[in-house]
Amino acid sequence: MNKSFSFLLLLTFIATGLAYILTVLNQEIYLPMLVSVLLIALCVKNQLNIIHLSTLLSILIFLEIITIFFMDLYASDFPAYKANAYIYAVHFSFDLASFYAIKHRVKISLLIVKRFQPSKREYVYMTHADILLVGIFFLFMIVDISAFIENLIRNMDYIFGIAEETAKPFWSWNWVYKSYPYAKAILLAAVVTVLLATVYVERFRPAPIKESEEDSTLKKSEP
């Protein structure tokens, strides 16, 4: 068994275990997710890109937890279909924010480094996690939109005033609603797994050459 296959097997095991744990926790899945991402940020002191990526995700997850908490309090008196619509909309908003934040993470990191650590500009680059997480959060948005649309269809008589005879066949449409926590748990597990895999892979990336060192090397090579 070669190392690549063993590594892939280990990642599959980690992702499966995380997905199971997050599924069991159901509504509390964002708290362990936040803890996991924060631990990754704290444990990789020499990987600037992963630190920035993990910190960015931690901030967005924390804001999402706070927003959902107050949303639950605010929407407790609403009908279920309206409360669900608001909750799906909040999740979609934060997943969309995460999507664009990760997509432009390198630019954000360059702005931070330019302001606080200008000597480490060469250490900022796009990692495998940046590419993969953009795809994962795109899937998050698809799940959110699907749940939101299904909620509208299932309750079209309440929301749009459609006749009960027309809406009744759609009352049983709850496939996305029932699978929503599981889909979110699997995708959240994928986020943590991708970060861990990238931490491992980045250990073998050659250190970037600073511009000053590169200029020095070029001068030495000149006749």
ZARO-528959 format. One record per residue: x, y, z of N, C-alpha, C in turn. Coordinates in steps of 0.05 Angstrom, whole numbers, padded with zeros to 5 digits, always signed. Layout:
% residues N
XYZXYZXYZ...
END
This chain:
% residues 223
+00017-00024+00000+00000+00000+00000+00018+00025+00000+00016+00042-00021+00034+00065-00023+00023+00088-00005+00040+00108-00001+00034+00129+00017+00010+00146+00008+00007+00150-00018-00015+00166-00028-00042+00153-00022-00043+00126-00026-00068+00111-00021-00074+00111+00009-00053+00108+00025-00057+00108+00054-00067+00135+00064-00056+00156+00053-00065+00183+00060-00094+00188+00052-00101+00179+00028-00129+00181+00018-00148+00165+00036-00139+00142+00044-00155+00125+00062-00159+00138+00089-00138+00150+00099-00140+00164+00125-00159+00188+00123-00157+00203+00101-00175+00226+00098-00204+00217+00096-00209+00195+00082-00236+00184+00080-00247+00177+00107-00230+00164+00123-00238+00156+00150-00244+00181+00167-00227+00201+00166-00231+00226+00181-00257+00239+00173-00261+00242+00146-00285+00255+00136-00310+00240+00144-00309+00213+00143-00333+00197+00150-00339+00200+00180-00317+00199+00197-00321+00202+00226-00332+00229+00233-00321+00250+00221-00331+00277+00226-00360+00281+00218-00367+00270+00194-00394+00272+00184-00414+00258+00203-00405+00235+00213-00423+00221+00232-00427+00237+00258-00405+00247+00269-00407+00262+00294-00424+00287+00290-00420+00301+00268-00436+00326+00263-00465+00319+00258-00470+00297+00246-00498+00288+00241-00512+00282+00267-00498+00269+00285-00509+00262+00312-00515+00287+00327-00498+00307+00325-00501+00332+00340-00524+00349+00328-00531+00344+00303-00554+00357+00290-00552+00388+00291-00568+00401+00308-00570+00430+00308-00545+00443+00320-00529+00427+00334-00505+00439+00347-00480+00435+00330-00483+00430+00304-00460+00423+00288-00440+00446+00284-00450+00471+00286-00432+00493+00280-00412+00498+00303-00418+00491+00327-00399+00495+00349-00375+00478+00346-00377+00451+00343-00353+00435+00339-00338+00442+00313-00353+00451+00293-00341+00461+00268-00323+00485+00274-00333+00504+00290-00317+00527+00297-00292+00519+00313-00296+00502+00332-00273+00492+00348-00252+00479+00331-00261+00462+00312-00242+00448+00295-00226+00467+00278-00239+00486+00266-00225+00506+00249-00206+00523+00265-00215+00531+00289-00197+00547+00306-00172+00531+00314-00176+00506+00321-00153+00489+00328-00133+00486+00305-00143+00484+00281-00126+00483+00258-00110+00509+00255-00123+00531+00259-00110+00557+00257-00088+00560+00278-00093+00549+00302-00074+00552+00324-00050+00533+00322-00054+00510+00308-00034+00490+00307-00014+00492+00284-00020+00509+00265-00003+00511+00241+00011+00539+00240+00028+00543+00258+00041+00569+00262+00058+00577+00238+00068+00558+00223+00087+00564+00201+00073+00564+00174+00047+00561+00173+00032+00561+00147+00013+00585+00146+00024+00606+00136+00010+00632+00136-00017+00630+00122-00018+00617+00099-00043+00616+00083-00065+00601+00098-00057+00578+00111-00077+00563+00126-00087+00578+00150-00069+00593+00163-00077+00609+00186-00097+00630+00177-00092+00644+00155-00111+00664+00146-00137+00651+00137-00136+00629+00123-00160+00615+00114-00177+00605+00137-00164+00593+00157-00178+00582+00180-00190+00605+00197-00175+00626+00200-00184+00649+00216-00209+00662+00202-00207+00665+00176-00229+00676+00161-00254+00659+00164-00251+00633+00161-00274+00615+00164-00285+00616+00193-00267+00617+00213-00275+00618+00241-00293+00643+00246-00285+00666+00235-00300+00690+00239-00328+00688+00227-00329+00677+00202-00355+00674+00189-00373+00654+00203-00361+00632+00213-00377+00611+00227-00387+00623+00253-00370+00638+00267-00379+00650+00293-00402+00669+00288-00400+00686+00268-00421+00705+00261-00447+00690+00254-00444+00667+00240-00467+00652+00232-00481+00639+00257-00464+00629+00275-00475+00618+00300-00491+00639+00315-00480+00663+00318-00494+00685+00333-00519+00693+00319-00518+00695+00292-00542+00703+00277-00564+00683+00279-00557+00657+00277-00577+00636+00279-00589+00635+00307-00572+00640+00327-00582+00640+00355-00604+00661+00359-00598+00685+00350-00618+00707+00353-00642+00703+00333-00636+00690+00311-00658+00685+00292-00678+00665+00304-00667+00645+00318-00685+00625+00331-00702+00639+00352-00691+00658+00367-00707+00673+00387-00728+00690+00373-00719+00703+00352-00737+00722+00338-00760+00708+00323-00753+00684+00311-00772+00670+00294-00788+00649+00309-00785+00648+00336-00799+00628+00351-00829+00630+00350-00839+00654+00345-00868+00659+00344-00879+00658+00315-00861+00653+00296-00869+00652+00268-00880+00625+00261-00896+00623+00241-00904+00596+00230-00879+00582+00221-00880+00555+00221-00856+00539+00215-00845+00545+00187-00863+00549+00167-00853+00554+00140-00838+00580+00137-00847+00600+00153-00834+00626+00152-00807+00625+00167-00807+00612+00190-00782+00609+00205-00761+00594+00189-00770+00573+00176-00751+00557+00159-00740+00574+00136-00757+00590+00124-00748+00607+00102-00727+00626+00111-00731+00638+00135-00711+00657+00145-00685+00643+00152-00687+00619+00164-00662+00605+00171-00647+00596+00147-00661+00586+00126-00647+00578+00101-00634+00603+00088-00647+00625+00090-00637+00650+00078-00611+00659+00092-00611+00656+00119-00587+00664+00134-00564+00645+00128-00569+00619+00127-00548+00600+00119-00537+00606+00092-00555+00612+00073-00546+00618+00046-00529+00643+00045-00537+00664+00060-00522+00689+00061-00494+00684+00071-00490+00669+00092-00464+00664+00102-00448+00645+00085-00461+00626+00072-00447+00608+00053-00438+00624+00029-00454+00642+00020-00446+00660-00002-00423+00677+00006-00424+00688+00030-00402+00705+00040-00376+00689+00042-00378+00664+00051-00355+00646+00053-00344+00640+00026-00362+00635+00007-00354+00629-00021-00337+00651-00032-00346+00676-00030-00331+00699-00041-00306+00705-00024-00308+00701+00002-00285+00707+00019-00262+00688+00012-00268+00662+00008-00248+00643+00001-00237+00647-00027-00256+00654-00045-00248+00660-00073-00228+00682-00075-00231+00702-00057-00213+00725-00057-00194+00725-00033-00189+00701-00022-00173+00699+00002-00145+00708-00002-00133+00703-00025-00105+00711-00030-00103+00742-00030-00123+00755-00042-00123+00784-00041-00125+00795-00013-00143+00782+00003-00146+00791+00031-00120+00786+00046-00107+00763+00042-00082+00758+00056-00061+00777+00048-00059+00785+00023-00039+00804+00014-00044+00831+00027-00069+00839+00030-00075+00865+00043-00066+00864+00072-00071+00842+00086-00064+00839+00114-00034+00839+00117-00020+00823+00100+00009+00820+00102+00022+00847+00095+00012+00860+00075+00023+00886+00067+00022+00906+00090+00001+00904+00105-00004+00923+00127+00012+00915+00152+00014+00890+00159+00025+00881+00184+00051+00865+00182+00055+00850+00160+00079+00833+00157+00090+00835+00128+00099+00858+00120+00108+00862+00092+00131+00843+00084+00146+00834+00103+00169+00816+00096+00159+00788+00089+00134+00781+00094+00124+00755+00088+00105+00754+00063+00108+00774+00046+00091+00775+00022+00095+00751+00004+00119+00741+00003+00125+00718-00015+00112+00692-00004+00103+00692+00020+00091+00668+00032+00061+00666+00026+00050+00686+00013+00021+00686+00007+00017+00675-00021+00001+00654-00023-00005+00641-00049-00031+00625-00046-00041+00616-00069-00065+00600-00068-00058+00571-00062-00071+00560-00042-00067+00532-00034-00088+00514-00046-00085+00487-00042-00105+00468-00051-00131+00473-00037-00130+00481-00012-00154+00486+00004-00171+00508-00008-00158+00529-00018-00173+00552-00030-00190+00542-00053-00178+00525-00070-00192+00516-00094-00215+00497-00086-00209+00478-00068-00229+00458-00060-00252+00470-00044-00245+00489-00026-00266+00500-00009-00285+00518-00025-00276+00530-00046-00294+00545-00063-00316+00527-00074-00307+00503-00083-00326+00483-00093-00345+00473-00072-00334+00468-00048-00351+00458-00026-00372+00479-00018-00364+00504-00016-00384+00525-00008-00404+00530-00031-00396+00525-00055-00416+00526-00077-00437+00504-00073-00429+00481-00064-00448+00459-00058-00465+00467-00034-00453+00480-00014-00469+00490+00009-00492+00508-00002-00486+00526-00020-00506+00544-00030-00528+00529-00046-00520+00509-00060-00540+00493-00075-00559+00479-00055-00549+00468-00033-00565+00456-00013-00584+00476+00000-00574+00499+00006-00591+00520+00018-00613+00529-00001-00606+00534-00026-00626+00542-00045-00647+00521-00049-00638+00496-00051-00657+00473-00055-00676+00472-00031-00666+00474-00007-00684+00474+00017-00703+00497+00017-00694+00521+00009-00710+00544+00009-00733+00541-00012-00726+00532-00036-00746+00529-00057-00766+00507-00049-00756+00485-00038-00775+00464-00030-00794+00474-00009-00784+00491+00009-00802+00502+00030-00823+00520+00018-00816+00535-00003-00836+00551-00017-00857+00534-00031-00848+00513-00044-00866+00495-00059-00885+00481-00039-00874+00471-00017-00889+00455+00002-00911+00473+00015-00906+00498+00017-00924+00516+00031-00936+00538+00012-00938+00531-00013-00948+00551-00032-00975+00562-00026-00992+00546-00012-01019+00556-00006-01018+00578+00015-00999+00575+00034-00995+00596+00055-00981+00621+00045-00960+00616+00028-00943+00637+00019-00954+00652-00004-00964+00638-00024-00974+00651-00049-01004+00651-00052-01018+00639-00032-01047+00638-00034-01058+00619-00055-01042+00599-00062-01051+00579-00082-01074+00563-00070-01092+00555-00086-01115+00539-00077-01105+00513-00064-01119+00505-00042-01111+00481-00028-01111+00456-00045-01130+00454-00064-01131+00431-00082-01106+00429-00099-01095+00452-00107-01071+00452-00123-01046+00447-00106-01045+00458-00082-01021+00456-00065-01019+00429-00050-01041+00416-00046-01041+00392-00029-01022+00370-00038-01019+00364-00064-01001+00343-00073-00971+00349-00066-00965+00375-00060-00938+00382-00054-00932+00384-00024-00952+00379-00007-00947+00380+00021-00927+00359+00031-00925+00337+00016-00906+00316+00024-00878+00320+00014-00873+00342+00001-00846+00347-00010-00828+00356+00013-00813+00337+00024-00795+00343+00046-00769+00329+00044-00761+00321+00020-00736+00306+00016-00712+00322+00024-00711+00347+00015-00688+00364+00022-00689+00371+00052-00713+00377+00061-00717+00384+00090-00706+00362+00108-00712+00337+00101-00703+00315+00118-00673+00309+00115-00663+00314+00092-00634+00308+00087-00616+00332+00092-00628+00355+00097-00613+00380+00100-00591+00378+00122-00598+00369+00147-00577+00367+00167-00554+00348+00160-00561+00326+00146-00541+00307+00138-00523+00318+00116-00535+00332+00097-00519+00345+00075-00500+00366+00087-00510+00382+00105-00494+00402+00117-00471+00390+00134-00477+00368+00148-00457+00355+00164-00435+00344+00147-00442+00331+00125-00422+00320+00106-00405+00341+00094-00417+00364+00086-00401+00386+00075-00383+00399+00096-00393+00402+00120-00377+00413+00141-00353+00395+00147-00358+00369+00148-00336+00350+00152-00315+00352+00129-00325+00357+00105-00307+00360+00082-00290+00385+00085-00301+00406+00096-00285+00431+00100-00262+00425+00119-00267+00413+00142-00246+00407+00161-00225+00387+00149-00235+00367+00134-00217+00348+00122-00199+00361+00102-00210+00378+00085-00194+00392+00065-00172+00409+00079-00179+00423+00100-00160+00439+00115-00137+00422+00126-00145+00399+00138-00124+00381+00149-00107+00370+00128-00118+00362+00105-00103+00351+00083-00083+00372+00072-00092+00396+00070-00075+00418+00060-00052+00424+00079-00058+00423+00105-00037+00426+00125-00015+00405+00121-00023+00381+00116-00004+00359+00112+00012+00363+00086-00002+00370+00065+00011+00373+00038+00030+00397+00039+00022+00419+00052+00039+00443+00052+00065+00439+00067+00067+00418+00083+00092+00413+00097+00115+00406+00077+00108+00396+00054+00128+00388+00034+00132+00408+00012+00119+00431+00014+00123+00452-00006+00149+00467+00000+00166+00471-00020+00191+00486-00016+00186+00514-00006+00203+00524+00011+00200+00551+00022+00202+00571-00001+00186+00592-00002+00187+00611-00024+00213+00627-00022+00223+00635-00046+00248+00651-00047+00240+00681-00045+00253+00694-00026+00247+00723-00023+00258+00738-00047+00246+00761-00052+00255+00778-00075+00283+00786-00072+00292+00793-00047+00319+00802-00043+00339+00779-00048+00332+00754-00041+00349+00731-00046+00350+00725-00075+00328+00729-00089+00327+00724-00118+00344+00744-00133+00343+00770-00125+00360+00790-00138+00389+00784-00133+00396+00775-00108+00423+00768-00102+00434+00745-00119+00417+00726-00123+00425+00702-00139+00429+00710-00168+00412+00728-00178+00415+00737-00206+00441+00753-00210+00448+00769-00190+00472+00785-00192+00497+00767-00192+00496+00746-00176+00519+00728-00174+00522+00712-00200+00501+00707-00214+00502+00691-00239+00511+00708-00263+00509+00735-00260+00518+00753-00282+00549+00752-00284+00559+00753-00309+00589+00753-00313+00602+00778-00303
END
